Amino acid sequence: RITYFKMTGHADSGPYGQDIVCAAVSALCINTINSIEAFTKDTFQLESNEKTGMVRLKFTGEISKESKLLMDSLKLGLEKIEQDNYTEYLSVTTREV
């Protein structure tokens, strides 16, 4: 079960404004956060720092089946980007708690 995620750094796979890895990862993460907020009643803490590229979401209560599915979908999407020849720019790590 995924209880939080943290995205850090910049992909640097292309020039500013043309970095497709950064755009894809950012879109997946932001959409996941927005979807959890819009479609569930789950509570979470959110931290971000645009300068460093850090985004951190941590659930603060029970996690609904909808949020579990959204987090599993985020993980799948990030892993697929990593596997599609972008391992130089993206590293997905998981940790069991």
PLY file of the C-alpha trace (Angstrom):
ply
format ascii 1.0
element vertex 97
property float x
property float y
property float z
element edge 96
property int vertex1
property int vertex2
end_header
0.00 0.00 0.00
1.36 3.38 -0.97
1.03 5.98 1.79
3.06 8.80 0.26
5.13 9.84 -2.70
7.93 12.30 -3.18
9.23 13.66 -6.45
12.56 15.49 -6.40
14.90 17.19 -8.82
14.64 18.03 -12.47
14.87 15.54 -15.33
17.07 17.71 -17.57
16.22 15.53 -20.57
15.88 18.60 -22.78
16.06 22.37 -22.76
13.78 24.31 -20.41
10.25 24.17 -21.83
11.06 21.12 -23.97
11.81 18.54 -21.28
9.32 15.78 -22.08
10.29 13.62 -19.10
9.70 16.50 -16.69
6.40 17.34 -18.37
5.17 13.73 -18.24
6.17 13.17 -14.61
4.74 16.52 -13.53
1.44 15.87 -15.31
1.07 12.43 -13.69
1.86 13.74 -10.21
-0.32 16.84 -10.42
-3.22 14.88 -11.88
-2.94 12.29 -9.10
-3.02 15.01 -6.43
-5.96 16.77 -8.10
-7.85 13.49 -8.52
-7.39 12.49 -4.88
-8.65 15.90 -3.82
-11.62 15.90 -6.25
-12.78 12.30 -6.05
-12.08 11.24 -2.47
-12.52 12.52 1.05
-9.01 11.40 2.00
-6.82 13.86 3.86
-3.19 14.52 3.06
-0.33 16.92 3.55
1.19 18.47 0.46
4.56 20.17 0.20
6.19 21.58 -2.92
9.17 23.62 -3.97
9.12 24.76 -7.60
12.79 25.77 -7.52
14.03 22.30 -6.55
11.27 20.37 -8.31
10.14 18.72 -5.06
6.55 17.59 -4.54
5.55 15.45 -1.56
2.12 14.04 -0.76
1.55 12.14 2.48
-1.82 10.76 3.56
-2.80 11.80 7.08
-5.64 9.35 7.62
-7.20 6.23 6.23
-6.63 5.65 2.52
-9.70 4.86 0.44
-9.76 2.25 -2.30
-10.04 5.10 -4.81
-6.84 6.74 -3.56
-5.10 3.37 -3.52
-6.03 2.91 -7.17
-4.86 6.44 -8.04
-1.52 5.88 -6.29
-1.06 2.50 -8.00
-1.81 4.21 -11.32
0.78 6.91 -10.60
3.39 4.28 -9.79
2.58 2.35 -12.97
2.80 5.49 -15.11
6.14 6.54 -13.62
7.59 3.04 -13.99
6.51 2.90 -17.64
8.19 6.24 -18.37
11.34 4.98 -16.67
11.28 1.71 -18.65
10.73 3.47 -21.99
14.40 4.44 -22.35
14.34 7.25 -19.79
16.30 5.53 -16.98
18.98 8.19 -17.37
16.50 10.89 -16.34
14.07 9.11 -13.99
14.49 6.69 -11.14
11.42 5.22 -9.46
12.14 3.73 -6.05
9.80 2.07 -3.60
10.24 1.33 0.04
8.21 -1.05 2.15
7.19 0.30 5.53
0 1
1 2
2 3
3 4
4 5
5 6
6 7
7 8
8 9
9 10
10 11
11 12
12 13
13 14
14 15
15 16
16 17
17 18
18 19
19 20
20 21
21 22
22 23
23 24
24 25
25 26
26 27
27 28
28 29
29 30
30 31
31 32
32 33
33 34
34 35
35 36
36 37
37 38
38 39
39 40
40 41
41 42
42 43
43 44
44 45
45 46
46 47
47 48
48 49
49 50
50 51
51 52
52 53
53 54
54 55
55 56
56 57
57 58
58 59
59 60
60 61
61 62
62 63
63 64
64 65
65 66
66 67
67 68
68 69
69 70
70 71
71 72
72 73
73 74
74 75
75 76
76 77
77 78
78 79
79 80
80 81
81 82
82 83
83 84
84 85
85 86
86 87
87 88
88 89
89 90
90 91
91 92
92 93
93 94
94 95
95 96
